[in-house]
Structure formats: structure tokens, C-alpha cells
Amino acid sequence: MKVSSKTILGFLSIMLVAMVILGHQLSAIHQMQAVNRDLSEINVKSATTVLEMQKLAALLGEDSRKYFAGRDPIYDEQIAGFRNDFLEDLVRLRQTADSDREQAQLAKLREALDDYWLVFNRLKQQNKTWDPDELPPDLTLAVNHLEAQAEVMLDAVQVAIKERVAEAAKVGGNAERVSWIAGLFSLLLGIIVAVLIVRSINQPLRRLTQGTRAIAKGQFWHRLPARGNDEFAELARDFNVMTERLGELDQMKKDFVSHVSHDLKAPLASIRQVMHLLLQEIPGSLNEQQKNLIRLNYNSAERLAAMVGNLLDVSRMEAGTMEYRIAAHDIVPLIQDVIDEFAVQAREKEIR
């Protein structure tokens, strides 16, 4: 995989985690909004309705006492109206109640209302009046039961509100916990991605640096590992091709120097031999000036032979077969040879 692809994949992974976290946070926010909406609208309305039902239960008891004291039809109509209002409130509560506890208490509250209405109608048919300060015993029990059940219903609604509040707190706590976990996971993922990217770049660069230093030392056989298809693998393959060509050129240079040195060695030996014979005046006698010129040529041939010998020494040094003999030498003859070699040029240019 290419380095650019690794980098893009790493950042995409981090972005994906961030999008998942964002989605979870949005879901938690929507859930908390729904809970808050239920608390502010449904549950509050339910509590208000139950309080109204408690008031209606008290009015039913009060008007029942007044009705049975004088059997005034106005109170009879009011009691019927209060009962209808109570039934409407029950219907509204049934629509908003979403917990099993509330539904169960609604059923018991409806039973208490039906029980009251049954006792009221039964006593109504007896055509009997009662003390204005008291209710018939059966009706007193029915009214007390209705009021008590309305109170229990209010407790159920309050418990439902507390449960919704606890649910909202739980959702908030979960969202906070998930945020911390996701944040730490994102940080860890970012560190891992950064380490992998740096490692994928640093190791090839280190190998390339080592290879460059090896080539600088003349180790043209050094090769870089070229595994993979990323940019550094392509660079390693090109580097290996370059070092192979450099090795070939270096070997060609060595072969050229070795061959030229050997090819020059034999002619130079012949030239030196001829000059040596001339200086010994074997072919014939020479004057002093001729001897000096031949001697200069002989010395030049000697230096050229020494240069060829140095080239051969370089070849042996590169091959690792050079043997060194370190000893003291007098440099005066060397200086004198240099002076004699350049004497003719010095006279021509009138240098003293």
C-alpha cells in the first residue's frame, strides 16, 4: 500500500470514528429531548389532570352529602356532570400513561368511580334523606375509596415523572461515558495511526540513508529491500538499479586501469632498457649533452613506470591484496630528479 494511501486511510478511520461518536451524541440528544418533552408536556399534564380528579372526587362527596340531605335535583345534575368530567379525565390519562403502574392505577381508579356511581344510584332509589353533615355509610366508603385511589394515582404519576427524570439522567450519564470512551479510543487510534505512518516512512528512510552511506564508501554491492508497492519500494528498486550500474562502471574502470597498466608496462620496460644501453654507450660513444638528454628521458620513463606501478598498486589495494612496506627514504635524490627534469624548460623560460 502506498504511503499516501496509508495516510488517507488513517485519517478516514479517525473521521469514521468521529462520525460514529457524533451520531451517538445526536441520538442521545434526541432521546433526552424526547424525555424532556414528555416531562414538560405529558407528565405535567397528567399530574394536573390527577389533581383535577382529586378535586372532582371531593366535589362528588360534597354534592352527594347535599343531595341526600334534601334530594335537590340540581345537585343530582352536578354530580352527573362531575362524573362525566371524571370520565373524560380518565380517558386523557389513559392516552398519556405509558407505564404499567399508571395503567394499573387507572383501572383501579375507574373501578372506584364505578363503585361510587353504583352505590350512589342504589341509595338514590331508596328515596331516603340523610343528615346534612353526614353521608350514608356505604357512600362514605365509596367516596373515601375514590379519593384515596385518586391520591394513589397522583403518586403513580409522580413516580413516573421521577422515572423519566432518572431515565434522562441515565441517558446523559451514558452519553458522557460513551463520550469519554470514544474520546480515549479516538486518541488511541490517532496515536496508532500516527505511529504506523511515521514507522512506514521512517524505516525506509533509515534504510535509504544507510544505503547512501554504503555507496559513498564504495560498497556498490549494497542493495535495499524492495518489498511492497509503495513509493519507498519504488525508490528502493530505482536505488538498486543505480547501484548496480555504478558497480558495473566501477568494475569497468578497474578493468581499464588494470589492462592499461599491464599494456604500458612492457613498452616502458623496453624503452628503459634501450635508454640504459645508450647511457652505457654500447651502440657508440656520446658527448655530455647527449648523455644528459638520454638520462632525462630515462628518468621520465622511470617516473612513467612508477606511475604505472602506482596504478597497479591501486588495483591491488581495491582488490585487498596490497602489501605495505614502511621504511625511511632520502628525498634529496627525488628533489634532484625533479630539478633535472625541468631544467630544459627552466632555461627556455630563463628561470634561475
C-alpha positions in Angstrom: 0.0 0.0 0.0 1.3 3.4 -0.9 2.3 5.9 1.8 -0.3 8.4 0.6 -3.0 5.6 0.7 -1.9 4.7 4.3 -2.2 8.3 5.3 -5.6 8.8 3.7 -6.9 5.5 5.2 -5.7 6.5 8.7 -7.4 9.9 8.6 -10.6 8.3 7.2 -10.6 5.8 10.1 -10.3 8.7 12.6 -13.1 10.6 10.7 -15.3 7.5 10.7 -14.9 7.1 14.5 -15.7 10.8 14.9 -18.8 10.4 12.8 -19.9 7.4 14.9 -19.4 9.4 18.0 -21.3 12.3 16.5 -24.2 10.0 15.6 -24.3 8.6 19.0 -24.3 12.0 20.6 -27.1 13.2 18.3 -29.1 10.1 19.2 -28.6 10.8 22.9 -29.5 14.4 22.5 -32.7 13.5 20.6 -33.6 10.9 23.3 -33.0 13.4 26.1 -35.1 15.9 24.2 -37.9 13.4 23.9 -37.7 12.7 27.7 -37.7 16.4 28.5 -40.7 16.9 26.2 -42.5 14.1 27.9 -41.7 15.6 31.3 -42.7 19.1 30.3 -45.8 18.2 28.4 -47.3 14.8 29.0 -46.3 14.0 32.6 -47.0 17.6 33.8 -50.4 17.4 32.1 -51.0 14.1 33.7 -50.2 15.4 37.2 -52.6 18.4 36.5 -55.3 16.0 35.4 -54.9 13.9 38.5 -55.1 17.0 40.8 -58.3 17.9 38.9 -59.7 14.4 39.5 -58.9 14.8 43.3 -60.9 18.0 43.2 -63.7 16.2 41.4 -63.7 13.4 43.9 -64.1 15.9 46.8 -66.9 17.7 44.9 -68.6 14.4 44.4 -68.5 13.7 48.1 -69.7 17.2 49.0 -72.6 17.3 46.5 -73.6 13.7 47.4 -73.9 14.9 51.0 -76.0 17.9 49.9 -78.1 15.8 47.6 -79.1 13.1 50.1 -79.9 15.9 52.7 -82.7 17.4 50.6 -82.6 15.4 47.3 -82.3 18.6 45.3 -82.2 17.7 41.5 -79.6 20.5 40.9 -77.1 18.5 42.9 -78.1 15.4 41.1 -77.2 17.1 37.8 -74.0 18.5 39.2 -73.0 15.0 40.4 -73.6 13.6 36.9 -71.6 16.4 35.4 -68.7 15.8 37.8 -68.8 12.1 36.9 -68.6 12.9 33.2 -65.7 15.2 33.8 -64.0 12.5 35.8 -64.5 10.0 33.0 -63.1 12.5 30.5 -60.0 12.9 32.7 -59.7 9.1 32.9 -59.7 9.0 29.1 -57.0 11.7 28.9 -54.9 9.9 31.5 -55.2 6.6 29.6 -53.8 8.3 26.5 -50.7 9.7 28.3 -50.0 7.0 30.7 -47.2 4.8 29.4 -46.1 2.8 32.4 -47.7 -0.4 33.7 -48.0 1.1 37.1 -50.1 4.1 35.8 -52.3 1.8 33.7 -53.0 -0.4 36.7 -53.9 2.5 38.9 -56.1 3.9 36.2 -58.0 0.7 36.1 -58.4 0.8 39.9 -59.5 4.4 39.8 -62.1 3.6 37.2 -63.4 0.7 39.4 -63.6 3.2 42.4 -65.6 5.6 40.3 -67.9 2.8 39.1 -68.3 1.6 42.7 -69.2 5.1 43.8 -71.7 5.5 41.0 -73.3 2.2 41.8 -73.7 3.0 45.5 -75.0 6.5 44.6 -77.7 5.1 42.3 -78.7 2.4 44.7 -79.1 4.9 47.6 -80.8 7.3 45.2 -83.6 4.7 44.5 -84.4 4.3 48.2 -85.9 7.8 48.4 -84.4 8.4 51.9 -82.9 11.5 53.3 -79.8 11.7 55.5 -78.3 14.1 58.0 -76.7 17.1 56.0 -73.5 16.7 58.0 -73.1 13.0 57.1 -73.1 10.7 54.2 -74.6 7.2 54.0 -72.0 4.8 55.3 -71.7 2.9 52.0 -71.4 6.1 50.1 -68.9 7.4 52.6 -66.7 4.3 52.0 -67.1 4.7 48.2 -66.1 8.4 48.3 -63.2 7.8 50.6 -62.1 5.0 48.3 -62.3 7.2 45.3 -60.4 10.0 46.9 -57.7 7.5 48.2 -57.4 6.0 44.7 -57.0 9.5 43.2 -54.2 10.1 45.7 -52.6 6.8 44.7 -52.9 7.8 41.0 -51.1 11.0 41.8 -48.3 9.1 43.5 -48.1 6.8 40.4 -47.8 9.9 38.1 -45.1 11.3 40.3 -43.2 8.1 40.3 -43.5 8.0 36.5 -42.1 11.6 36.4 -39.2 10.5 38.7 -38.5 7.5 36.5 -38.4 9.7 33.4 -36.1 12.1 35.2 -33.9 9.1 36.2 -34.0 7.9 32.6 -32.9 11.3 31.3 -30.1 11.3 33.9 -29.1 7.8 32.8 -29.1 8.8 29.1 -27.0 11.8 30.0 -24.6 9.6 32.0 -24.3 7.1 29.2 -23.7 9.8 26.7 -21.0 11.3 28.9 -19.4 7.8 29.5 -19.5 7.0 25.8 -18.0 10.4 25.0 -15.1 9.7 27.3 -14.6 6.2 26.0 -14.9 7.4 22.4 -12.6 10.3 23.0 -9.9 8.0 24.5 -10.4 5.5 21.7 -10.1 8.3 19.1 -6.9 9.5 20.8 -5.5 5.9 20.9 -6.5 5.4 17.3 -4.8 8.7 16.3 -1.6 7.7 18.1 -1.6 4.2 16.5 -2.3 5.7 13.0 0.5 8.3 13.6 2.9 5.7 14.7 2.2 3.4 11.8 2.5 6.3 9.3 5.8 7.5 10.9 7.1 4.0 11.0 6.2 3.3 7.4 8.1 6.5 6.5 11.0 6.4 9.0 12.2 2.8 8.4 12.6 3.1 4.6 14.3 6.5 5.0 16.7 4.9 7.5 17.5 2.1 5.1 17.9 4.6 2.3 20.3 6.7 4.4 22.4 3.6 5.3 22.4 2.6 1.6 23.6 6.0 0.6 26.4 5.9 3.1 27.4 2.5 1.9 27.6 3.7 -1.7 29.6 6.7 -0.6 32.2 4.2 0.8 32.3 2.4 -2.5 30.2 -0.6 -1.4 28.4 -0.8 -4.7 27.1 -4.3 -3.9 24.8 -2.9 -1.2 21.1 -3.4 -2.0 17.9 -2.1 -0.4 14.9 -4.4 0.3 12.2 -3.5 -2.2 9.2 -5.3 -0.8 5.7 -3.8 -1.4 4.3 -1.4 -3.9 4.5 1.9 -2.1 6.7 4.9 -3.1 9.6 3.8 -0.9 9.6 0.4 -2.6 9.8 2.0 -6.0 12.6 4.3 -4.7 14.4 1.2 -3.4 14.2 -0.5 -6.7 15.5 2.5 -8.6 18.3 2.8 -6.0 19.2 -0.8 -6.6 19.3 -0.3 -10.3 21.5 2.8 -9.8 23.9 1.0 -7.5 24.1 -1.9 -10.0 25.0 0.5 -12.8 27.6 2.2 -10.5 29.1 -1.1 -9.7 29.3 -2.0 -13.3 31.0 1.3 -14.1 33.4 0.9 -11.2 34.3 -2.6 -12.4 34.9 -1.3 -15.9 37.2 1.4 -14.5 39.1 -1.1 -12.5 39.4 -3.4 -15.6 40.5 -0.5 -17.7 43.2 0.7 -15.3 44.4 -2.9 -14.9 44.6 -3.6 -18.6 46.2 -0.2 -19.5 48.8 -0.6 -16.7 49.7 -4.1 -18.0 49.7 -2.9 -21.6 52.1 0.0 -20.8 54.4 -2.0 -18.6 56.1 -4.0 -21.4 56.7 -1.0 -23.7 58.1 1.1 -20.9 60.4 -1.7 -19.9 61.7 -1.8 -23.5 62.2 2.0 -23.5 64.0 1.9 -20.2 66.2 -0.9 -21.5 67.2 1.0 -24.6 67.9 4.2 -22.7 70.0 2.1 -20.3 72.0 0.7 -23.2 72.5 4.1 -24.7 73.8 5.5 -21.4 76.3 2.6 -21.2 77.5 3.7 -24.8 77.2 0.2 -26.1 76.0 1.4 -29.5 78.6 4.1 -29.6 80.1 7.0 -27.6 78.1 10.0 -26.6 79.0 13.6 -25.6 78.0 15.0 -22.3 75.0 16.9 -23.6 73.6 13.7 -25.3 74.1 11.8 -22.1 72.1 14.4 -20.2 69.2 14.3 -22.6 69.2 10.5 -22.6 69.4 10.5 -18.8 66.4 12.8 -18.7 64.4 10.6 -21.0 65.4 7.6 -18.9 64.3 9.3 -15.7 61.0 10.2 -17.4 60.5 6.6 -18.4 61.3 5.6 -14.8 58.6 8.0 -13.5 56.1 6.8 -16.0 56.9 3.2 -15.0 56.4 4.3 -11.4 53.0 5.8 -12.3 52.0 2.5 -14.0 53.2 0.7 -10.9 51.1 3.0 -8.8 48.0 2.2 -10.9 48.7 -1.5 -10.4 49.1 -0.8 -6.7 45.7 1.0 -6.7 44.2 -2.1 -8.4 45.8 -4.3 -5.7 44.5 -2.0 -2.9 41.0 -2.2 -4.2 41.3 -6.0 -4.5 42.6 -6.1 -0.9 45.9 -7.8 -1.9 48.2 -4.8 -1.3 51.2 -5.4 1.0 52.8 -2.3 2.6 56.5 -1.9 3.5 57.1 1.2 5.5 60.7 2.5 5.6 62.7 5.7 5.8 63.8 7.3 2.4 66.1 10.2 1.4 64.1 12.7 -0.6 67.1 14.6 -1.8 67.6 12.4 -4.9 63.9 12.8 -5.6 64.2 16.6 -5.5 67.3 16.5 -7.7 65.5 14.4 -10.3 62.6 16.9 -10.4 65.1 19.8 -10.8 66.9 17.9 -13.6 63.6 17.1 -15.4 62.5 20.7 -15.5 66.0 22.1 -16.2 65.4 22.4 -20.0 62.0 24.2 -19.6 63.6 26.5 -17.0 66.4 27.5 -19.4 63.9 28.1 -22.2 61.9 30.5 -19.9 65.1 31.9 -18.4 64.1 30.8 -14.9 67.0 30.5 -12.5 
